[in-house]
Amino acid sequence: MRSVLFDTETTGLDPLTGDRVIEVAAIELVNDLPTRTTFHRLIHPQRDIPADATRIHGITIDRLRDAPRFEEIADDLLAFFADSPLVAHNAPFDFGFLNAEFARCGRPNLARARMVDTLVLAKTRFPGMPNSLDALCRRFGIDLTERTTHNALLDCRLLAEVYVELTGGRQRALLPGGDEDNQAQMPSVHYDAVGPRTPRLITPTDEERAAHAMFVGKLKEAIWTVE
């Protein structure tokens, strides 16, 4: 099962008032786990970048002077997305910006039916709690030291870690056939920035089995020993 997790940086908050995408990054997921396949482009917005926006993502118009326009990267981005589900944090924001850009250059919109919003997933799991990307990273113990400003590719990497936690991705190998299936489908799953996510088989030693049996023997009516 392939999906794509993505993030954008923009000149502002509203594409309908002329704000544009200046950075887009995406990471391929297989069975909700990140692979090494990524997409990342800086984009010239054909307008200025307000100082308030630069303070958030650190990108100035001078840095983008030789960057391509969105219409020059649109087909590559659509090819990377393919027909996969699209995962983003506060996904309507990113969908709105990308669809505005696609419309400007005569490309098809991203269907909202493809949207997977991790903010909605987080609010369902942690109702009434802060569910920004920073807050979720702190809650799951994910390292934020590199996140001094918003950066689309770094945000994708952090969100991929959060998404693993929100979807139970760490536990896939516990499902029937899960470890064999994951190893067969994702032989190169690896995530250098924040640690490996490839499931690995753990075989207990005879001593560990004996210690476990002794521990279980002390429990009253352990459900996994009931015939």
Secondary structure, DSSP 8 states (H G I E B T S, - for coil): -EEEEEEEEESSS-GGGT--EEEEEEEEEETTEEEEEEEEEE-B-SS---HHHHHHH---TGGGTT--BHHHHHHHHHHHHTT--EEETTHHHHHHHHHHHHHHTT-----GGGEEEHHHHHHHHSTTS--SHHHHHHHHT---TT-SS--HHHHHHHHHHHHHHHHTGGGGGGSTTHHHHHHHH-TT---TTT-----------HHHHHHHHHHHHTSSS-GGG--
